[in-house]
Amino acid sequence: QVQLVESGGGSVQAGGSLTLSCKATGYTSDHYCMAWFRQTPGKQREGVAAIDHTGRSRSATYAPFVRGRFTITKDNAQNSLTLRLSSLEPEDTAIYYCAADGLRRFCSSLLSKADFAYWGQGTQVTVS
């Protein structure tokens, strides 16, 4: 059974930084694309960043609103996914979710939530 457990959320002032982590169990991260999504009340869950099965930095894809402020990394040896958030803005306030694909090795630049079969419970990020 696949489980994704996020950690690292919290409250931070605008301009600050946070690092989110996701630990996968029952899953082989070096086989598939993994990603981060976020959601605020009343809005659709949106893709933030994704990285392919290799975990190579050049394979990462980001939503336009990231604007170079976030970095996704994957440690296949640890079956873990990380999202480094910097230059945070109040508009980044959301619940952030770790997501794992069960079919695809490479990630679509569309960052569609329909591509991901497995989800974590989410971690809250609040920027004031």
C-alpha positions in Angstrom: 0.0 0.0 0.0 1.4 3.3 -1.1 1.6 6.0 1.6 2.9 9.6 1.2 3.5 11.6 4.3 4.3 15.3 4.1 6.0 17.4 6.8 7.6 20.8 7.1 4.7 23.2 6.7 4.2 26.1 9.0 3.8 29.9 9.3 6.3 32.3 7.9 6.5 36.0 7.1 6.4 37.2 3.5 9.9 36.9 2.0 10.7 33.9 4.2 11.5 30.3 3.3 10.2 26.8 4.1 11.2 23.3 3.1 8.5 20.7 2.6 9.3 17.0 2.7 7.4 13.9 1.5 8.3 10.4 2.5 7.0 7.6 0.3 6.5 4.0 1.5 5.2 1.1 -0.5 6.4 2.9 -3.6 9.5 3.0 -5.8 10.1 6.6 -6.5 12.8 6.0 -9.1 10.2 4.4 -11.4 7.8 7.3 -11.6 7.1 11.0 -11.8 6.3 12.8 -8.5 5.0 16.3 -7.8 3.7 18.9 -5.4 0.3 20.5 -5.6 -1.5 23.1 -3.5 -5.0 24.0 -2.7 -6.8 26.9 -1.1 -10.4 26.9 0.1 -12.8 27.3 -2.8 -10.2 26.8 -5.5 -9.1 23.8 -7.6 -6.0 21.9 -6.6 -3.2 23.2 -8.7 0.2 21.8 -9.7 3.3 23.5 -8.3 6.2 21.4 -9.5 7.0 17.9 -10.8 10.2 15.9 -11.3 10.6 12.7 -13.3 11.7 9.2 -12.3 15.4 10.1 -12.4 15.2 13.0 -10.0 17.6 15.0 -12.1 17.1 18.7 -11.6 16.8 19.4 -15.3 13.8 17.1 -15.5 11.9 19.4 -13.1 8.9 21.4 -14.4 7.3 24.3 -12.6 4.0 26.2 -12.7 4.4 29.8 -14.1 3.5 31.3 -10.7 6.7 29.8 -9.2 8.9 32.3 -11.0 12.1 30.7 -9.9 11.2 30.8 -6.2 10.7 27.1 -5.5 12.9 24.1 -6.1 11.8 20.5 -6.3 14.2 17.7 -5.6 13.9 13.9 -5.3 16.1 11.5 -3.4 15.3 8.1 -4.9 17.6 6.3 -2.4 15.4 7.6 0.4 12.1 7.5 -1.6 11.6 11.1 -0.6 10.5 14.3 -2.3 11.3 17.9 -1.2 10.0 21.3 -2.1 12.1 24.3 -1.1 10.0 27.4 -0.9 11.6 30.8 -0.9 10.6 34.5 -1.4 7.2 33.4 -0.1 4.2 35.6 -0.7 0.8 35.7 1.1 -0.7 34.3 -2.2 1.4 31.1 -1.5 -0.7 30.3 1.5 -2.3 26.9 0.9 -2.3 23.3 1.8 0.5 21.6 -0.1 0.2 18.0 -1.2 2.7 15.5 -2.3 1.6 13.4 -5.3 3.0 10.3 -7.0 2.3 8.8 -10.4 1.7 5.1 -10.7 2.1 4.9 -14.5 4.4 7.5 -16.0 8.2 7.9 -15.6 8.2 11.3 -17.2 6.1 14.3 -16.1 3.8 16.3 -18.2 4.4 20.1 -18.1 0.7 20.5 -17.7 0.9 19.4 -14.0 -2.5 17.8 -14.2 -3.8 16.3 -10.9 -5.5 13.5 -13.0 -2.1 12.0 -13.7 -1.4 11.2 -10.1 -2.8 8.2 -8.4 -1.4 8.7 -4.9 -1.7 11.6 -2.6 -0.5 12.7 0.9 -2.7 14.2 3.5 -1.2 17.7 2.9 0.7 20.2 5.0 -0.4 23.8 5.7 1.8 26.7 4.6 0.7 30.1 5.9 2.5 33.3 4.7 1.6 36.6 6.4 
